[in-house]
Amino acid sequence: MATMIDSKQQKLNTFEIVHTALEDAGNTAVPATAQLAGVMAELAQPNAKVKQFGNTIFVAHMGTDKKAFVRAFNADTAANFVLNMHAFSLYAYHTLGLDFIVVPGLEDPNLVRLLKTAFANPTQSGMSMHATTAKTGKLMALIKLGPTRS
């Protein structure tokens, strides 16, 4: 398990955040260099919008109808992750023009708990989060970012 770095004390760069997040995930079946290469390729995809808040990198894979799939690579403390998620949600709604984001493949129950905490006190009206089971059998979060726009 990796040590999280409080972004209020030290700001990490993209490589450091991704490396820490992968280390924290603990996937030893795939070599670390291959995992890093895969993530860096994901960040460079043409439909990916990448934004860092604190020591968390959010990747929004833009879809249609104001929706996106989102992955987060976190190296920040739990409390800061909740704040970073709030900041990203407002960015996704106001800057990217998204109404909904989907966070797939939630295997870590702590992440589900953090998302529930983040959206228990929404930062704007119409914002909500619902965890559900995908067809794959894994949990995913469906997040409404605010009032739906036409």
N, C-alpha and C positions, 0 to 999 in steps of 0.2 A: 504494500500500500504506500502510495506516494505521500509526501508531506505537502500540504496545501500552503500556499504563500499568500499572506494577507496583502491585497493590492493597495491598501492604504499605507502599507509600510514599504513595499517593493513592487514595482511594475515589471512584469515579465514580457518578453517578446513572443512572437507567434510560435517559433520553434520550441521555446521553453514551455509554453502553455500546452502545446500539442504533446510534447514528450511527457510532461507530468501527467496529463490526462490519460494517455495510453498506459503509462506505468501504473496509474491508479486503477485502471480497468482490469489489469492483471491477466491479459490474454497472452499466455505463454506458448500457445499452439502456433502462432505466426511470429517469425523473428521481428524484433523491434524495428530494424531498418526497413523491412517490407511494410510494416504498419505505418511508419512515418512517411514513406514514399507514397503509399496509398492515400493518406490524409492530405498530403501536400498536393497531389493530383486532384483530389476532390475540391480543395480550396480554389484551384485554378480553373474549374469548369466554367463554361461561359454563362450558365444560368445560375451560378452561385453568387450570392451577395454575402460578403464576409465583413463582420463588424466585431471589434473588440470592445468590451466593457469590463473594466477592472482586469482581472486575470482570467476572464472567460472569453472565448472566441465563439461566436455564433455564426453558423452557416445556414443561410436560407436558400434552399433550392426552389427557385421561383417556378410556380405552376401557372395554371390559368384561373380565371375567375377570382382573382385577389386572394389566392391561397398559396401556401408554400410548405414544404417539408423542412424541418429545422433540426439541426444537430448542434449540440453545444460541447465544446472542449473546455473543461474547467480545471483550473489550478488554484482557485481562490477558496477562501473559507466559505462555510455554508451560509453564514449571514450575508456575506458579500455576494454570493451567488444569487440569493433572493433579490438583492438590490440590482444586480446586473441583469437579471431576468426582467425585472420591472422596466429598466432602461431600454433593453432590447425590444420589449413588447411595444413601448411607445414609439421607438424608432421604426419598427416594422409597420405599425399602423400609419403613422404620420409621414414618414419619409419614403418607405417602400410601397405604401398604398395597399397593404395587405389587410384583409378582414379576418382571416383565419390562418392559424399555423397548426401543423400536425407534427408532434414529436414522436417518431416511431421507435420501436425496439427498446422499450424501457425495461431493462432487465434488473436494474438496481432499485430495490424498494426505497432506498434513501433518496433517490432522485425523484421518485413519485411523491414522496413526502415533502421534499423541497418545493416541487411545483405546486402542490396543494397549498403549502404555506405562502408561496409567492402570490397566488391568485385568491387566497382567502380575503385579502384586503386589496381589491383591484385599484389600479392607479387612475382609471377613468370609468365612466358609466358604460354599461354594456359589455364589460370585460368579464370573461369567465373561463374556467377550465374544467374539463371532464375527462377522467381516465376511463378507458374502455379496452376490451380485448380485441386485437386484430385477428384476421383470418389465420395468421401464422401462429396464434396462440399466445403471442407476446402482448404486453400492455403497451398502449400508446396514449398520448395526451392529445386531446382536441381543444385548442385554445381559441376562443373568440376574443379578438383584440379590442373591440369597441362596437359602437353602433354600425350595423351593416350599411354600406353605401351602395347606391345603384350604379 
